[in-house]
Amino acid sequence: MKTEDDDRPKKKITHEIGADLYLVSVEELQERVTLLKEEIARLEADMVKKQASKSAADSFFKR
């Protein structure tokens, strides 16, 4: 049976650095940790790509 809550959009998991965690459940903390780990991996992958581009440019211009 469907409830009113089923029709509501699910709250997007977000995390604000330094936010008070007192009322956050263990499940939500785990979701936030997963989210942040995925974001760290995304940032590190982009950093690698940008470093490769920079290295290629430096090599081309003999810096």
ABEGO torsion letter per residue (X at the ends): XBBAAAABBBBBBBBBBGBBAAABBAAAAAAAAAAAAAAAAAAAAAAAAAAAAAAAAAAAAGX
